[in-house]
């Protein structure tokens, strides 16, 4: 056995021991230290674009503004010749379609526009781009057991997360780099009436590269796949 091989085995063994003795709460703290080293998330104010690429569909560019202290959220989505905009400002909802805000019920219905959808987008973007810090939100249940798992040929420390019934029924798994504690994959599954995972449900998201937005280290590229057959869904690309 060469010295290099011996060192690699030693490093792997040490990492395995660390994982076995690391609690879920500690792993989460280390991941947050990587992604939010200056504790900026709670006062986050920032703007960024997300370009979504989907097979056989035109690109969608979403211009996102999040101001947590002011309780303000805006997403302006441009796809082909259609531009939609949602704003939630301290609970007040505003919707526009191609710049028009005085929309009839028929226009809202035919374009699938609603304040419920605005809230859904707000929760979606705030959650995904606020990870892993959002895992400290009320109603989030962090498993105390940290598992080590190989996924797509790479080793990870894996954190299992479930939610109170009022928050959601999906079970999520977050995969962290065992050396840097960077979040590199997340995966979710649906559950049955007994709370068991449905193995053919849900999706996994591969994360690569990073962009720093107002002190938060965010994944730049998110590629989405189905759990059941690894079929590709879409890619989100973060642009500052």
C-alpha positions in Angstrom: 0.0 0.0 0.0 1.5 3.4 -1.0 1.7 6.3 1.3 -1.0 8.2 -0.7 -3.4 5.2 -0.5 -2.7 4.9 3.2 -3.5 8.6 3.7 -6.7 8.3 1.7 -7.9 5.3 3.8 -7.0 7.2 7.0 -8.9 10.3 5.9 -12.0 8.2 4.9 -11.8 6.3 8.3 -11.6 9.6 10.2 -14.5 11.1 8.2 -16.6 7.9 8.9 -15.9 8.2 12.6 -16.9 11.9 12.6 -20.1 11.1 10.7 -21.0 8.4 13.2 -20.7 10.7 16.1 -22.1 13.9 14.5 -25.6 14.8 15.4 -28.1 16.1 12.9 -28.1 19.5 14.6 -24.3 19.8 14.4 -24.2 18.8 10.8 -26.9 21.5 10.0 -24.8 24.1 12.0 -21.7 23.3 10.0 -23.6 23.5 6.7 -25.1 26.9 7.7 -21.6 28.1 8.6 -20.6 27.2 5.0 -23.6 28.8 3.2 -24.2 31.7 5.6 -20.8 32.4 7.2 -21.8 35.9 8.4 -25.4 35.1 9.6 -27.0 37.2 6.9 -30.1 35.2 6.1 -32.4 36.5 8.8 -31.9 40.1 7.4 -31.5 39.0 3.7 -32.3 41.7 1.1 -31.3 40.7 -2.4 -32.1 40.4 -6.0 -31.2 37.6 -8.5 -32.4 36.0 -11.7 -33.2 32.3 -12.2 -33.1 30.9 -15.7 -35.1 27.7 -16.1 -34.3 25.4 -19.0 -36.7 22.5 -19.8 -36.7 20.0 -22.7 -38.9 21.2 -25.5 -39.9 24.4 -23.7 -38.7 28.0 -24.1 -36.4 29.4 -21.3 -38.2 31.1 -18.5 -36.3 34.0 -16.8 -37.5 34.8 -13.3 -36.4 38.1 -11.7 -36.6 37.6 -8.0 -36.5 40.2 -5.1 -36.6 39.1 -1.5 -36.5 41.5 1.4 -37.1 39.5 4.6 -37.1 42.4 7.1 -39.7 44.3 5.1 -41.8 41.2 4.3 -41.5 41.9 0.6 -41.3 39.4 -2.2 -41.4 39.9 -6.0 -41.0 37.5 -8.9 -41.3 38.7 -12.5 -41.3 35.8 -15.0 -40.6 36.2 -18.7 -41.3 33.3 -21.1 -41.7 33.9 -24.8 -44.0 37.0 -25.1 -45.7 36.5 -21.7 -44.6 38.4 -18.6 -46.2 37.8 -15.3 -45.4 39.5 -12.0 -46.3 38.7 -8.4 -45.7 41.0 -5.5 -46.4 40.2 -1.9 -45.8 43.3 0.3 -46.5 42.7 4.0 -49.3 40.4 3.1 -50.8 42.5 0.3 -50.8 40.7 -3.1 -50.4 42.4 -6.5 -50.6 40.5 -9.8 -49.8 41.8 -13.3 -49.9 40.2 -16.8 -47.8 41.9 -19.5 -47.8 45.0 -17.4 -51.6 45.1 -16.8 -52.8 45.0 -13.2 -56.5 45.5 -13.7 -57.2 41.9 -14.6 -60.7 40.4 -14.9 -61.6 37.1 -13.2 -61.6 35.5 -16.6 -58.1 36.7 -17.4 -56.8 35.5 -14.0 -58.4 32.1 -14.4 -57.3 31.5 -18.0 -53.7 32.4 -17.1 -53.7 30.5 -13.8 -53.0 33.7 -11.8 -53.9 34.0 -8.2 -52.7 35.3 -4.8 -52.5 31.7 -3.7 -50.0 31.1 -6.5 -48.1 34.2 -5.5 -47.7 32.8 -2.0 -46.6 29.5 -3.4 -43.9 31.2 -5.4 -42.8 33.2 -2.4 -42.5 30.1 -0.3 -40.8 28.1 -3.1 -38.1 30.6 -3.8 -37.5 31.6 -0.2 -37.2 28.0 0.8 -34.9 26.8 -2.0 -32.6 29.7 -2.0 -32.7 30.0 1.8 -31.4 26.5 2.3 -30.0 25.1 4.5 -30.8 28.0 6.9 -34.5 27.4 6.3 -34.2 24.1 8.0 -34.2 25.9 11.3 -37.7 27.2 10.7 -40.5 26.2 13.1 -42.2 22.9 12.2 -39.0 21.4 10.8 -37.9 18.1 12.4 -34.2 17.3 12.1 -33.2 13.7 12.5 -30.4 13.3 15.1 -28.9 10.5 13.1 -26.4 11.4 10.3 -25.9 8.8 7.7 -23.1 8.3 5.3 -24.2 7.5 1.7 -22.7 7.2 -1.7 -24.8 8.8 -4.4 -23.7 8.9 -8.1 -20.2 7.7 -7.0 -19.6 10.3 -4.4 -19.7 10.1 -0.6 -22.0 12.4 1.4 -23.2 13.1 4.9 -26.9 12.8 4.7 -29.5 14.6 6.9 -33.1 13.4 7.0 -35.7 16.1 7.5 -39.5 15.8 8.1 -42.1 18.4 8.8 -45.0 19.0 11.1 -48.3 18.1 9.4 -49.2 21.8 9.2 -46.0 22.4 7.2 -45.8 19.5 4.8 -45.9 15.7 4.4 -42.8 15.2 2.2 -39.6 13.8 3.7 -36.4 15.4 2.5 -32.8 14.2 2.5 -29.9 16.7 2.3 -26.5 15.6 1.1 -23.5 17.5 2.3 -19.9 17.4 1.3 -18.1 15.6 4.2 -15.1 17.9 4.0 -16.6 21.4 3.3 -20.2 20.7 4.5 -21.5 22.3 1.3 -25.0 21.2 0.3 -24.6 19.3 -3.0 -27.9 17.4 -3.4 -31.3 17.4 -1.9 -34.0 14.8 -2.4 -37.6 14.4 -1.4 -40.2 11.6 -1.3 -43.9 11.5 -0.8 -45.3 9.5 2.0 -48.3 7.1 2.3 -51.1 7.2 5.0 -48.8 5.5 7.4 -46.0 7.9 6.9 -43.8 5.5 4.9 -41.8 6.7 2.0 -43.0 6.0 -1.5 -39.8 5.0 -3.2 -41.1 5.8 -6.8 -42.2 9.3 -5.8 -40.5 12.6 -5.6 -37.3 14.1 -7.1 -33.7 14.7 -6.5 -31.8 17.9 -7.3 -28.1 17.9 -8.1 -26.4 21.2 -7.1 -23.2 22.5 -8.7 -21.1 25.7 -8.6 -22.0 28.6 -6.4 -22.9 32.3 -6.4 -22.6 34.6 -3.4 -25.7 36.9 -3.1 -25.5 39.4 -0.2 -23.2 37.1 1.8 -25.2 33.9 1.2 -23.4 31.1 -0.7 -26.1 29.8 -3.0 -26.0 26.9 -5.5 -25.7 28.3 -9.0 -27.0 25.3 -10.9 -29.9 23.0 -9.9 -30.6 20.0 -12.1 -33.9 18.2 -11.3 -34.5 14.5 -11.8 -37.3 12.0 -11.0 -36.4 9.5 -8.3 -38.2 6.7 -10.0 -36.2 6.5 -13.2 -33.6 9.3 -13.1 -35.5 11.0 -15.9 -34.3 14.6 -16.3 -36.8 17.4 -15.6 -35.2 20.8 -15.8 -32.3 23.0 -14.8 -32.4 26.2 -12.8 -29.4 28.6 -13.3 -28.9 31.4 -10.8 -27.6 34.7 -12.2 -26.7 37.7 -10.1 
